[in-house]
Structure formats: structure tokens, C-alpha cells
Amino acid sequence: MEPGLKTAAQNTKNSKKLLNNYSRYPVEFKFGNGKFLFDSNGKKYYDFLSGIAVTSFGHNHPDIKLAVQKQFDSLWHTSNLFESNGQEELAEKLAGKSGLDNVFFSNSGAEANEAAIKFARMWGKGRFHIVSAFGSFHGRTFGGISASGQEKLWKGFKPLLPGFSYVEFGVIDEIEKAITENTVAVMLETIQGEGGVKISPKGYIKNVRELCSNKNILLIIDEIQTGFGRTGKFFSYQHEEILPDIVTAAKGIANGLPLGATLCTKEIGDLMVPGTHGSTFGGNPVAVAAGNVVADLLTEEMLSGISELGQIFLAELNEIKSPFIKEVRGKGLMIGIELEKSISAKTMASKLLEKGIICGTGGQNVLRILPPFIITKEDILIFAETLQKVLDEVSQGNK
Ligand SMILES: *Cc1c(COP(=O)(O)O)cnc(C)c1O
């Protein structure tokens, strides 16, 4: 239990029936409005985490809510054996925004990546080796953990899906060395989110694109956290003006409703004929209704606003004076504050939570900030002031 927070028993029924696979804060939110969340005691919090990069337009967004309510009142579900106008419409928008040709809808990030791995293998006609990066995170299914270059995700679950190998993130030569005759794809995040907001060096993604084209292998970009405006472009690979062969998306896609998408070129899409892949719930009409509004809200003006807010955020964080801050980094509204080893990110996040600010962690010592796009400069100042205060308190040795 982190100091100062109410115990779980005070806030919940404290049943032991729920699987104990999450380390949860002893706070339950009952209501959300815009950038604010309210707990069961009525205490107000600033949401600087947006779920985890999910509710990018804040809670209870009026336009999204209206579209969802409308769909909810007419139809919740049909199978994917029937036509879906909502899916067609969203696929059209995502193709337009991404530059890719075909879209498959699922329910989550991990599922989007599973589809990507299947698409790549189908295209490979026997080739199946995929190169990914150490420190990456691609989800919790077997395909997801096998693609993720993190030992801690594998522990207890081996053997993994065969055919993955891992290289140092950000080093192009490492990828070149890892490629064999059997290699079908390179799979990367442009910024490792769960891994601690690690931004790939400028030019890296472009160089990987070139390498993949030269070697006739696919480039899969996992945009599950970085996509849908988070970094100030619709998709983060657009900062380097390249086009991947496969792109996966989820998190921010439907502002909190479960939806995943796997986008690909026509050449790959043409191979995924009826019977090759599918999902019962994927592309659910209610989630898709939300997704259609989110896609429309992400105008060029919105995207440049996100970039601008991100720069203000970084500038304010750089003003903070504390021996505990090692580095501040970010792109758009995807921001990491790397702390010195002497203090854990989880402890800091708990202290901020006490003060009514929600943020996340990435790895052991990075505070991860993924605020909704509707924050203002004033909100950023409040965050920076509160963080300074908490850091000062830690320095003085009193919590
Ligand atoms: C969250 C995340 C995933 C997994 O998404 P789920 O919806 O939790 O399955 C995969 N890749 C990246 C980059 C993510 O951030």
C-alpha cells in the first residue's frame, strides 16, 4: 500500500474473487467529465493518463456520446456475415488517413497485432521470421508476447510462438544483421510506450523502411499507443513520411470502447480471403460509431494543437528543478519523465494520485503522461507545479 491512500477495503468490497493480475491503486472512479475523473468519495482528479492513451478526447465527450447513444438505441451487434456501413465508413477514413488500402477490425491492440502477424505469414508464403525490438510491447496474447522483446512478459509461459528475434531498438545495423532468408517482417513501435517512452532516433524508421524494401520484407508499425493523434500526427510514422506495409491501431481509436484495427496494403489484403481470419465481436457497431467520430475530430488543426501542447508540456517540465529527474522526453502528448534510480515511478505516481493527478508509469523509473487532447496550458502548469511540489517533498524526506 502506498502511503496516504485509502486501503482497498475502505473503497471496495475487497473481494478476493477477481484475478489478482493487476497491481491496482485503491481508488475507484465513478464519474468522468472531460479531463476530470471523480472517485467514490467525490474527490476530483485530473486525468493525465486517459485510460492508458485511450480516452484521448476526455470522458463523456458530447459528440462521441451522441453517436454511441444513437447506435446503442438502434442496434448493438450483428455478425460480420452481414454488411456494415459503419465499418465501411471508418475503413474509408483510416485508409485515407494512413495511405494504406485495407482495414480489418478487431477488439483490442493484441488482436490487431495477431492479425498483423497472420497477414505477414500469409504474404511470406512460408517465410515466417519476424524481427522486433528489445523493450517493445505488442500485447499479452501469445503472438503479442512473442513479438515483445521483454523477458518479464515471457516468464512462466514458454514456449513462445516460434520465429521471433529481437534487436536493440534504434540501431539499423542490428536489424540488417538479424535478417535471414526466412525473415518476413520487421515489427516496431516508433516510440516504445510501455517500455518507458523511448523515442526512436530521427531517421531510424525511414532507414528501416528502406532496408525492408530492399530485402523484400514487410514493415509492420505498431501504432496502438502512438496512433490516433497521440504524437501530433494521425499516425506517428507520418513524422518520417514513410508508408509501412502493415499498421496496427487500438487504444485511442474509439475513445474508450473496445476496437482494434489492422491496416495493410492491397497486395497483402488481397491474400486475406474469406476463411483466413475473423472475429465475432470485431468492428462492433457501437465501438465503430465512436471510432467514426474520433477519426473526424482528428483534423489537421487538432493535430497541430496536440504538437503545440506537447512542446509547452516539455518546456514546463524542463523548468522543474529536482535531483530526481534524469530526463524529460516526448512527442506530442506522449511524454515520459525518467527518474533517477533512487525513486520508483510507481511511488511518484501514487504521490501524484494523492494530490489529485493521475499519470502512469513505463518500465521501472519512467513517469508516463498521456493526457487527453483537450487539456490547456493552465492544466499543464498545474501538473508541473504539483510535480515540483511532490519532488520537493520527497527531497525533504517527508511525504
Ligand atoms: C497497449 C498496447 C498493445 C496491446 O493492446 P491491448 O489492447 O492491451 O491488447 C500493443 N502494442 C502497444 C504498442 C501498446 O501500447
The ligand as an SDF file (V2000), in Angstrom:
LIG
                    3D

 15 15  0  0  0  0  0  0  0  0999 V2000
   -1.3640   -1.3540  -25.2820 C   0  0  0  0  0  0  0  0  0  0  0  0
   -0.5140   -1.8210  -26.3990 C   0  0  0  0  0  0  0  0  0  0  0  0
   -0.7320   -3.0700  -27.0070 C   0  0  0  0  0  0  0  0  0  0  0  0
   -1.7820   -4.0390  -26.5150 C   0  0  0  0  0  0  0  0  0  0  0  0
   -3.0710   -3.5520  -26.6340 O   0  0  0  0  0  0  0  0  0  0  0  0
   -4.2690   -4.2890  -25.8510 P   0  0  0  0  0  0  0  0  0  0  0  0
   -5.4910   -3.5480  -26.2870 O   0  0  0  0  0  0  0  0  0  0  0  0
   -3.9830   -4.1430  -24.3840 O   0  0  0  0  0  0  0  0  0  0  0  0
   -4.2640   -5.6940  -26.2620 O   0  0  0  0  0  0  0  0  0  0  0  0
    0.0740   -3.4170  -28.0670 C   0  0  0  0  0  0  0  0  0  0  0  0
    1.0310   -2.5980  -28.5270 N   0  0  0  0  0  0  0  0  0  0  0  0
    1.2630   -1.3880  -27.9740 C   0  0  0  0  0  0  0  0  0  0  0  0
    2.3160   -0.5020  -28.5400 C   0  0  0  0  0  0  0  0  0  0  0  0
    0.5090   -0.9690  -26.8790 C   0  0  0  0  0  0  0  0  0  0  0  0
    0.7660    0.2060  -26.3060 O   0  0  0  0  0  0  0  0  0  0  0  0
  1  2  1  0
  2  3  1  0
  2 14  2  0
  3  4  1  0
  3 10  2  0
  4  5  1  0
  5  6  1  0
  6  7  2  0
  6  8  1  0
  6  9  1  0
 10 11  1  0
 11 12  2  0
 12 13  1  0
 12 14  1  0
 14 15  1  0
M  END
$$$$
